[in-house]
Amino acid sequence: MLEDKVLVIRRITVHYRLAVPEDRREEVERVHGFHARFCPVARSLQGGIDVRTELELV
């Protein structure tokens, strides 16, 4: 989105594509559900930029 001819970032989508053994998938999905609360970058952007994450297990 442009504001006064300056690109302003409103949303960031982080796509994780991880090779995970079958026996660890449940754990990875669980951690993905709360990891952003402990991420310094996500916490710093909170309130100003919408940070979304997607998880793809391969």
PyMOL Python script that loads the backbone (N, CA, C, O; Angstrom):
from pymol import cmd

cmd.read_pdbstr("""\
ATOM      1  N   MET A   1       0.840  -1.164   0.000  1.00  0.00           N
ATOM      2  CA  MET A   1       0.000   0.000   0.000  1.00  0.00           C
ATOM      3  C   MET A   1       0.895   1.241   0.000  1.00  0.00           C
ATOM      4  O   MET A   1       1.891   1.299   0.720  1.00  0.00           O
ATOM      5  N   LEU A   2       0.534   2.211  -0.801  1.00  0.00           N
ATOM      6  CA  LEU A   2       1.291   3.458  -0.859  1.00  0.00           C
ATOM      7  C   LEU A   2       0.616   4.530  -0.023  1.00  0.00           C
ATOM      8  O   LEU A   2      -0.600   4.715  -0.083  1.00  0.00           O
ATOM      9  N   GLU A   3       1.411   5.221   0.745  1.00  0.00           N
ATOM     10  CA  GLU A   3       0.971   6.401   1.481  1.00  0.00           C
ATOM     11  C   GLU A   3       1.957   7.505   1.168  1.00  0.00           C
ATOM     12  O   GLU A   3       3.153   7.372   1.427  1.00  0.00           O
ATOM     13  N   ASP A   4       1.463   8.579   0.618  1.00  0.00           N
ATOM     14  CA  ASP A   4       2.325   9.698   0.202  1.00  0.00           C
ATOM     15  C   ASP A   4       3.485   9.209  -0.654  1.00  0.00           C
ATOM     16  O   ASP A   4       4.623   9.650  -0.489  1.00  0.00           O
ATOM     17  N   LYS A   5       3.180   8.283  -1.580  1.00  0.00           N
ATOM     18  CA  LYS A   5       4.144   7.707  -2.521  1.00  0.00           C
ATOM     19  C   LYS A   5       5.227   6.862  -1.853  1.00  0.00           C
ATOM     20  O   LYS A   5       6.290   6.642  -2.433  1.00  0.00           O
ATOM     21  N   VAL A   6       4.961   6.388  -0.634  1.00  0.00           N
ATOM     22  CA  VAL A   6       5.896   5.527   0.090  1.00  0.00           C
ATOM     23  C   VAL A   6       5.208   4.184   0.340  1.00  0.00           C
ATOM     24  O   VAL A   6       4.068   4.132   0.803  1.00  0.00           O
ATOM     25  N   LEU A   7       5.921   3.105   0.026  1.00  0.00           N
ATOM     26  CA  LEU A   7       5.378   1.781   0.283  1.00  0.00           C
ATOM     27  C   LEU A   7       5.321   1.533   1.783  1.00  0.00           C
ATOM     28  O   LEU A   7       6.336   1.636   2.471  1.00  0.00           O
ATOM     29  N   VAL A   8       4.140   1.207   2.289  1.00  0.00           N
ATOM     30  CA  VAL A   8       3.942   0.938   3.708  1.00  0.00           C
ATOM     31  C   VAL A   8       3.525  -0.526   3.860  1.00  0.00           C
ATOM     32  O   VAL A   8       2.558  -0.971   3.243  1.00  0.00           O
ATOM     33  N   ILE A   9       4.248  -1.252   4.671  1.00  0.00           N
ATOM     34  CA  ILE A   9       3.966  -2.671   4.888  1.00  0.00           C
ATOM     35  C   ILE A   9       2.903  -2.807   5.969  1.00  0.00           C
ATOM     36  O   ILE A   9       3.069  -2.320   7.088  1.00  0.00           O
ATOM     37  N   ARG A  10       1.824  -3.466   5.625  1.00  0.00           N
ATOM     38  CA  ARG A  10       0.708  -3.666   6.555  1.00  0.00           C
ATOM     39  C   ARG A  10       0.656  -5.101   7.075  1.00  0.00           C
ATOM     40  O   ARG A  10       0.162  -5.358   8.173  1.00  0.00           O
ATOM     41  N   ARG A  11       1.183  -6.049   6.254  1.00  0.00           N
ATOM     42  CA  ARG A  11       1.078  -7.461   6.616  1.00  0.00           C
ATOM     43  C   ARG A  11       2.287  -8.205   6.068  1.00  0.00           C
ATOM     44  O   ARG A  11       2.758  -7.928   4.965  1.00  0.00           O
ATOM     45  N   ILE A  12       2.780  -9.153   6.856  1.00  0.00           N
ATOM     46  CA  ILE A  12       3.858 -10.045   6.440  1.00  0.00           C
ATOM     47  C   ILE A  12       3.365 -11.467   6.655  1.00  0.00           C
ATOM     48  O   ILE A  12       2.843 -11.798   7.720  1.00  0.00           O
ATOM     49  N   THR A  13       3.531 -12.298   5.649  1.00  0.00           N
ATOM     50  CA  THR A  13       3.206 -13.712   5.785  1.00  0.00           C
ATOM     51  C   THR A  13       4.500 -14.506   5.697  1.00  0.00           C
ATOM     52  O   THR A  13       5.224 -14.425   4.706  1.00  0.00           O
ATOM     53  N   VAL A  14       4.780 -15.268   6.737  1.00  0.00           N
ATOM     54  CA  VAL A  14       5.961 -16.118   6.785  1.00  0.00           C
ATOM     55  C   VAL A  14       5.504 -17.534   6.482  1.00  0.00           C
ATOM     56  O   VAL A  14       4.626 -18.068   7.160  1.00  0.00           O
ATOM     57  N   HIS A  15       6.097 -18.137   5.468  1.00  0.00           N
ATOM     58  CA  HIS A  15       5.725 -19.496   5.075  1.00  0.00           C
ATOM     59  C   HIS A  15       6.854 -20.440   5.462  1.00  0.00           C
ATOM     60  O   HIS A  15       7.956 -20.370   4.919  1.00  0.00           O
ATOM     61  N   TYR A  16       6.561 -21.320   6.406  1.00  0.00           N
ATOM     62  CA  TYR A  16       7.522 -22.336   6.822  1.00  0.00           C
ATOM     63  C   TYR A  16       7.255 -23.598   6.008  1.00  0.00           C
ATOM     64  O   TYR A  16       6.133 -24.104   5.979  1.00  0.00           O
ATOM     65  N   ARG A  17       8.289 -24.096   5.353  1.00  0.00           N
ATOM     66  CA  ARG A  17       8.204 -25.369   4.627  1.00  0.00           C
ATOM     67  C   ARG A  17       9.253 -26.274   5.247  1.00  0.00           C
ATOM     68  O   ARG A  17      10.449 -26.106   5.011  1.00  0.00           O
ATOM     69  N   LEU A  18       8.799 -27.229   6.036  1.00  0.00           N
ATOM     70  CA  LEU A  18       9.706 -28.034   6.841  1.00  0.00           C
ATOM     71  C   LEU A  18       9.587 -29.517   6.515  1.00  0.00           C
ATOM     72  O   LEU A  18       8.492 -30.060   6.372  1.00  0.00           O
ATOM     73  N   ALA A  19      10.749 -30.153   6.401  1.00  0.00           N
ATOM     74  CA  ALA A  19      10.790 -31.610   6.276  1.00  0.00           C
ATOM     75  C   ALA A  19      10.822 -32.168   7.691  1.00  0.00           C
ATOM     76  O   ALA A  19      11.811 -32.017   8.407  1.00  0.00           O
ATOM     77  N   VAL A  20       9.738 -32.811   8.082  1.00  0.00           N
ATOM     78  CA  VAL A  20       9.586 -33.279   9.459  1.00  0.00           C
ATOM     79  C   VAL A  20       9.211 -34.758   9.430  1.00  0.00           C
ATOM     80  O   VAL A  20       8.317 -35.156   8.683  1.00  0.00           O
ATOM     81  N   PRO A  21       9.891 -35.579  10.242  1.00  0.00           N
ATOM     82  CA  PRO A  21       9.491 -36.989  10.326  1.00  0.00           C
ATOM     83  C   PRO A  21       8.052 -37.120  10.824  1.00  0.00           C
ATOM     84  O   PRO A  21       7.573 -36.297  11.604  1.00  0.00           O
ATOM     85  N   GLU A  22       7.396 -38.137  10.372  1.00  0.00           N
ATOM     86  CA  GLU A  22       5.987 -38.353  10.718  1.00  0.00           C
ATOM     87  C   GLU A  22       5.746 -38.331  12.226  1.00  0.00           C
ATOM     88  O   GLU A  22       4.731 -37.805  12.681  1.00  0.00           O
ATOM     89  N   ASP A  23       6.663 -38.894  12.999  1.00  0.00           N
ATOM     90  CA  ASP A  23       6.464 -38.976  14.450  1.00  0.00           C
ATOM     91  C   ASP A  23       6.679 -37.652  15.179  1.00  0.00           C
ATOM     92  O   ASP A  23       6.465 -37.578  16.389  1.00  0.00           O
ATOM     93  N   ARG A  24       7.100 -36.604  14.464  1.00  0.00           N
ATOM     94  CA  ARG A  24       7.315 -35.284  15.087  1.00  0.00           C
ATOM     95  C   ARG A  24       6.330 -34.231  14.595  1.00  0.00           C
ATOM     96  O   ARG A  24       6.358 -33.094  15.064  1.00  0.00           O
ATOM     97  N   ARG A  25       5.477 -34.588  13.674  1.00  0.00           N
ATOM     98  CA  ARG A  25       4.576 -33.600  13.061  1.00  0.00           C
ATOM     99  C   ARG A  25       3.623 -32.954  14.060  1.00  0.00           C
ATOM    100  O   ARG A  25       3.412 -31.742  14.021  1.00  0.00           O
ATOM    101  N   GLU A  26       3.059 -33.738  14.933  1.00  0.00           N
ATOM    102  CA  GLU A  26       2.132 -33.184  15.920  1.00  0.00           C
ATOM    103  C   GLU A  26       2.840 -32.152  16.793  1.00  0.00           C
ATOM    104  O   GLU A  26       2.277 -31.100  17.092  1.00  0.00           O
ATOM    105  N   GLU A  27       4.059 -32.446  17.195  1.00  0.00           N
ATOM    106  CA  GLU A  27       4.845 -31.513  18.009  1.00  0.00           C
ATOM    107  C   GLU A  27       5.122 -30.212  17.251  1.00  0.00           C
ATOM    108  O   GLU A  27       4.993 -29.124  17.813  1.00  0.00           O
ATOM    109  N   VAL A  28       5.501 -30.325  15.985  1.00  0.00           N
ATOM    110  CA  VAL A  28       5.799 -29.144  15.167  1.00  0.00           C
ATOM    111  C   VAL A  28       4.546 -28.300  14.992  1.00  0.00           C
ATOM    112  O   VAL A  28       4.613 -27.074  15.089  1.00  0.00           O
ATOM    113  N   GLU A  29       3.417 -28.922  14.740  1.00  0.00           N
ATOM    114  CA  GLU A  29       2.168 -28.175  14.581  1.00  0.00           C
ATOM    115  C   GLU A  29       1.785 -27.466  15.883  1.00  0.00           C
ATOM    116  O   GLU A  29       1.298 -26.336  15.855  1.00  0.00           O
ATOM    117  N   ARG A  30       2.002 -28.119  17.007  1.00  0.00           N
ATOM    118  CA  ARG A  30       1.696 -27.512  18.305  1.00  0.00           C
ATOM    119  C   ARG A  30       2.578 -26.285  18.543  1.00  0.00           C
ATOM    120  O   ARG A  30       2.085 -25.234  18.951  1.00  0.00           O
ATOM    121  N   VAL A  31       3.857 -26.419  18.293  1.00  0.00           N
ATOM    122  CA  VAL A  31       4.790 -25.309  18.514  1.00  0.00           C
ATOM    123  C   VAL A  31       4.497 -24.155  17.551  1.00  0.00           C
ATOM    124  O   VAL A  31       4.603 -22.986  17.923  1.00  0.00           O
ATOM    125  N   HIS A  32       4.130 -24.489  16.324  1.00  0.00           N
ATOM    126  CA  HIS A  32       3.789 -23.440  15.357  1.00  0.00           C
ATOM    127  C   HIS A  32       2.637 -22.582  15.870  1.00  0.00           C
ATOM    128  O   HIS A  32       2.555 -21.396  15.551  1.00  0.00           O
ATOM    129  N   GLY A  33       1.761 -23.167  16.651  1.00  0.00           N
ATOM    130  CA  GLY A  33       0.607 -22.444  17.175  1.00  0.00           C
ATOM    131  C   GLY A  33       0.948 -21.332  18.155  1.00  0.00           C
ATOM    132  O   GLY A  33       0.145 -20.417  18.339  1.00  0.00           O
ATOM    133  N   PHE A  34       2.112 -21.383  18.787  1.00  0.00           N
ATOM    134  CA  PHE A  34       2.440 -20.349  19.780  1.00  0.00           C
ATOM    135  C   PHE A  34       3.824 -19.722  19.615  1.00  0.00           C
ATOM    136  O   PHE A  34       4.174 -18.823  20.380  1.00  0.00           O
ATOM    137  N   HIS A  35       4.603 -20.157  18.662  1.00  0.00           N
ATOM    138  CA  HIS A  35       5.991 -19.686  18.583  1.00  0.00           C
ATOM    139  C   HIS A  35       6.133 -18.179  18.379  1.00  0.00           C
ATOM    140  O   HIS A  35       7.118 -17.599  18.835  1.00  0.00           O
ATOM    141  N   ALA A  36       5.188 -17.532  17.715  1.00  0.00           N
ATOM    142  CA  ALA A  36       5.316 -16.095  17.436  1.00  0.00           C
ATOM    143  C   ALA A  36       5.346 -15.267  18.721  1.00  0.00           C
ATOM    144  O   ALA A  36       5.929 -14.183  18.741  1.00  0.00           O
ATOM    145  N   ARG A  37       4.734 -15.758  19.778  1.00  0.00           N
ATOM    146  CA  ARG A  37       4.760 -15.020  21.057  1.00  0.00           C
ATOM    147  C   ARG A  37       6.175 -14.909  21.611  1.00  0.00           C
ATOM    148  O   ARG A  37       6.459 -14.025  22.420  1.00  0.00           O
ATOM    149  N   PHE A  38       7.050 -15.788  21.187  1.00  0.00           N
ATOM    150  CA  PHE A  38       8.422 -15.804  21.699  1.00  0.00           C
ATOM    151  C   PHE A  38       9.442 -15.359  20.651  1.00  0.00           C
ATOM    152  O   PHE A  38      10.648 -15.468  20.873  1.00  0.00           O
ATOM    153  N   CYS A  39       8.966 -14.864  19.522  1.00  0.00           N
ATOM    154  CA  CYS A  39       9.842 -14.394  18.437  1.00  0.00           C
ATOM    155  C   CYS A  39      10.070 -12.890  18.591  1.00  0.00           C
ATOM    156  O   CYS A  39       9.107 -12.124  18.570  1.00  0.00           O
ATOM    157  N   PRO A  40      11.323 -12.449  18.744  1.00  0.00           N
ATOM    158  CA  PRO A  40      11.600 -11.021  18.919  1.00  0.00           C
ATOM    159  C   PRO A  40      11.108 -10.160  17.755  1.00  0.00           C
ATOM    160  O   PRO A  40      10.626  -9.048  17.969  1.00  0.00           O
ATOM    161  N   VAL A  41      11.223 -10.659  16.543  1.00  0.00           N
ATOM    162  CA  VAL A  41      10.778  -9.869  15.389  1.00  0.00           C
ATOM    163  C   VAL A  41       9.259  -9.722  15.395  1.00  0.00           C
ATOM    164  O   VAL A  41       8.739  -8.618  15.233  1.00  0.00           O
ATOM    165  N   ALA A  42       8.557 -10.825  15.579  1.00  0.00           N
ATOM    166  CA  ALA A  42       7.092 -10.768  15.603  1.00  0.00           C
ATOM    167  C   ALA A  42       6.600  -9.870  16.736  1.00  0.00           C
ATOM    168  O   ALA A  42       5.658  -9.098  16.556  1.00  0.00           O
ATOM    169  N   ARG A  43       7.228  -9.971  17.886  1.00  0.00           N
ATOM    170  CA  ARG A  43       6.818  -9.146  19.031  1.00  0.00           C
ATOM    171  C   ARG A  43       7.095  -7.669  18.772  1.00  0.00           C
ATOM    172  O   ARG A  43       6.312  -6.813  19.184  1.00  0.00           O
ATOM    173  N   SER A  44       8.194  -7.361  18.098  1.00  0.00           N
ATOM    174  CA  SER A  44       8.532  -5.965  17.804  1.00  0.00           C
ATOM    175  C   SER A  44       7.550  -5.349  16.814  1.00  0.00           C
ATOM    176  O   SER A  44       7.246  -4.159  16.895  1.00  0.00           O
ATOM    177  N   LEU A  45       7.060  -6.149  15.892  1.00  0.00           N
ATOM    178  CA  LEU A  45       6.144  -5.650  14.869  1.00  0.00           C
ATOM    179  C   LEU A  45       4.691  -5.637  15.336  1.00  0.00           C
ATOM    180  O   LEU A  45       3.840  -4.997  14.719  1.00  0.00           O
ATOM    181  N   GLN A  46       4.418  -6.336  16.415  1.00  0.00           N
ATOM    182  CA  GLN A  46       3.053  -6.479  16.925  1.00  0.00           C
ATOM    183  C   GLN A  46       2.389  -5.117  17.119  1.00  0.00           C
ATOM    184  O   GLN A  46       2.969  -4.208  17.712  1.00  0.00           O
ATOM    185  N   GLY A  47       1.190  -4.996  16.620  1.00  0.00           N
ATOM    186  CA  GLY A  47       0.442  -3.752  16.757  1.00  0.00           C
ATOM    187  C   GLY A  47       0.615  -2.819  15.570  1.00  0.00           C
ATOM    188  O   GLY A  47      -0.248  -1.983  15.302  1.00  0.00           O
ATOM    189  N   GLY A  48       1.732  -2.959  14.856  1.00  0.00           N
ATOM    190  CA  GLY A  48       1.975  -2.096  13.702  1.00  0.00           C
ATOM    191  C   GLY A  48       1.844  -2.828  12.381  1.00  0.00           C
ATOM    192  O   GLY A  48       1.369  -2.270  11.392  1.00  0.00           O
ATOM    193  N   ILE A  49       2.267  -4.074  12.374  1.00  0.00           N
ATOM    194  CA  ILE A  49       2.225  -4.905  11.167  1.00  0.00           C
ATOM    195  C   ILE A  49       1.637  -6.252  11.546  1.00  0.00           C
ATOM    196  O   ILE A  49       2.031  -6.860  12.541  1.00  0.00           O
ATOM    197  N   ASP A  50       0.696  -6.706  10.747  1.00  0.00           N
ATOM    198  CA  ASP A  50       0.070  -8.003  10.958  1.00  0.00           C
ATOM    199  C   ASP A  50       1.018  -9.092  10.461  1.00  0.00           C
ATOM    200  O   ASP A  50       1.297  -9.165   9.265  1.00  0.00           O
ATOM    201  N   VAL A  51       1.517  -9.938  11.365  1.00  0.00           N
ATOM    202  CA  VAL A  51       2.419 -11.026  10.999  1.00  0.00           C
ATOM    203  C   VAL A  51       1.631 -12.327  11.046  1.00  0.00           C
ATOM    204  O   VAL A  51       1.071 -12.695  12.079  1.00  0.00           O
ATOM    205  N   ARG A  52       1.598 -13.014   9.913  1.00  0.00           N
ATOM    206  CA  ARG A  52       0.903 -14.293   9.806  1.00  0.00           C
ATOM    207  C   ARG A  52       1.913 -15.367   9.435  1.00  0.00           C
ATOM    208  O   ARG A  52       2.897 -15.102   8.746  1.00  0.00           O
ATOM    209  N   THR A  53       1.657 -16.569   9.897  1.00  0.00           N
ATOM    210  CA  THR A  53       2.536 -17.679   9.542  1.00  0.00           C
ATOM    211  C   THR A  53       1.731 -18.809   8.926  1.00  0.00           C
ATOM    212  O   THR A  53       0.574 -19.035   9.280  1.00  0.00           O
ATOM    213  N   GLU A  54       2.353 -19.503   8.013  1.00  0.00           N
ATOM    214  CA  GLU A  54       1.772 -20.679   7.389  1.00  0.00           C
ATOM    215  C   GLU A  54       2.773 -21.807   7.574  1.00  0.00           C
ATOM    216  O   GLU A  54       3.983 -21.583   7.531  1.00  0.00           O
ATOM    217  N   LEU A  55       2.279 -22.997   7.778  1.00  0.00           N
ATOM    218  CA  LEU A  55       3.139 -24.152   8.000  1.00  0.00           C
ATOM    219  C   LEU A  55       2.827 -25.212   6.953  1.00  0.00           C
ATOM    220  O   LEU A  55       1.683 -25.639   6.800  1.00  0.00           O
ATOM    221  N   GLU A  56       3.867 -25.629   6.236  1.00  0.00           N
ATOM    222  CA  GLU A  56       3.754 -26.709   5.265  1.00  0.00           C
ATOM    223  C   GLU A  56       4.751 -27.784   5.667  1.00  0.00           C
ATOM    224  O   GLU A  56       5.960 -27.550   5.693  1.00  0.00           O
ATOM    225  N   LEU A  57       4.236 -28.947   5.975  1.00  0.00           N
ATOM    226  CA  LEU A  57       5.095 -30.074   6.347  1.00  0.00           C
ATOM    227  C   LEU A  57       5.267 -30.971   5.138  1.00  0.00           C
ATOM    228  O   LEU A  57       4.294 -31.363   4.493  1.00  0.00           O
ATOM    229  N   VAL A  58       6.514 -31.291   4.840  1.00  0.00           N
ATOM    230  CA  VAL A  58       6.801 -32.144   3.674  1.00  0.00           C
ATOM    231  C   VAL A  58       7.504 -33.400   4.112  1.00  0.00           C
ATOM    232  O   VAL A  58       7.831 -34.246   3.280  1.00  0.00           O
TER     233      VAL A  58
END
""", "prot")
cmd.dss("prot")
cmd.show_as("cartoon", "prot")
cmd.util.cbc("prot")
cmd.orient("prot")
